């Protein structure tokens, strides 16, 4: 079993910053993928940023240059630094862990960008 604990969401003004954290525990495999997805009101869930245990990253075009994903493999924790936030970034952000046929979603954390 894998457990994910997310933190760091909240309300921020346009142009502001937030950092999300997701700590994984339990049966963690050294080779894995961790990332952040989001689901805005009336929208499908989409990948925001992902990073595998080897360090390769991928980002949604809409967040490139503003968001940075990083991870601490020793702590099995992935971070998402979000800068220059826009109202369209408002969504529930979900942490994801995948390895082989194992996948796990976090409970989600709300990010609201509004003045």
C-alpha positions in Angstrom: 0.0 0.0 0.0 1.1 3.5 -0.8 -0.2 6.6 1.1 0.1 10.2 -0.2 -0.2 13.2 2.0 -0.6 16.6 0.3 -0.2 20.0 1.7 0.3 23.6 0.6 -2.9 24.7 -1.2 -4.8 27.8 -0.4 -6.0 31.2 -1.6 -3.6 33.5 -3.4 -3.9 36.7 -5.5 -3.0 36.7 -9.2 0.7 36.9 -9.6 1.3 35.2 -6.3 3.1 32.0 -5.4 2.4 28.7 -3.7 4.3 25.5 -3.0 2.6 22.2 -2.9 4.1 19.2 -1.2 3.3 15.5 -1.4 4.9 12.9 0.8 4.6 9.2 -0.1 4.9 6.4 2.4 4.4 2.7 2.5 5.6 0.3 -0.2 7.6 2.7 -2.4 9.6 1.4 -5.3 12.8 3.1 -6.1 11.8 3.4 -9.8 8.6 5.5 -9.9 6.8 8.5 -11.3 5.3 11.2 -9.2 3.4 14.2 -10.4 0.7 16.7 -10.0 -2.6 16.8 -11.8 -5.4 19.3 -11.5 -9.1 19.5 -12.2 -10.7 22.9 -12.6 -14.5 23.5 -12.4 -16.2 21.8 -15.3 -12.9 20.5 -16.7 -11.2 17.2 -17.0 -8.3 16.2 -14.9 -5.0 17.1 -16.6 -1.3 16.6 -15.9 0.4 19.7 -14.6 3.9 18.4 -14.1 5.6 15.1 -13.5 9.0 13.8 -12.6 10.4 10.3 -12.6 12.9 9.0 -10.1 15.6 9.5 -12.7 14.9 13.2 -12.8 13.2 13.6 -16.1 10.4 16.1 -16.1 7.4 17.1 -18.2 5.1 20.0 -17.9 1.8 21.2 -19.3 2.4 24.0 -21.9 0.2 26.3 -19.8 2.5 26.2 -16.8 5.9 26.1 -18.5 8.2 28.9 -17.1 5.9 29.4 -14.1 5.8 26.1 -12.3 8.7 23.9 -11.2 8.5 20.3 -10.0 11.2 18.9 -7.8 11.5 15.9 -5.6 13.5 14.5 -2.6 13.9 10.8 -3.3 15.3 10.2 0.2 12.0 11.6 1.7 9.8 10.2 -1.1 8.4 13.7 -1.5 7.5 15.7 -4.5 7.1 19.5 -4.6 5.4 21.9 -7.0 6.5 25.5 -6.9 3.9 27.7 -8.6 4.8 31.2 -9.5 2.9 34.0 -11.3 -0.3 32.2 -10.6 -3.3 33.1 -12.7 -7.1 32.8 -12.1 -7.1 29.9 -14.7 -4.8 27.9 -12.4 -7.7 27.6 -9.9 -8.3 23.9 -9.4 -8.1 21.0 -7.1 -4.5 19.7 -7.4 -3.9 16.0 -7.0 -0.6 14.2 -6.3 0.0 11.0 -8.2 2.3 8.1 -7.6 2.9 5.3 -10.2 5.3 2.4 -10.4 4.6 -0.7 -12.5 1.0 -1.6 -12.1 0.6 0.4 -8.9 -1.0 3.9 -9.0 -2.2 6.1 -6.2 -3.9 9.4 -6.0 -3.8 11.9 -3.2 -6.9 13.4 -1.7 -6.5 16.7 -3.5 -5.7 20.2 -2.3 -7.6 23.3 -3.4 -5.7 26.1 -5.1 -7.7 29.3 -5.7 -6.3 32.3 -7.5 -8.4 35.3 -7.0 -8.2 39.0 -6.1 
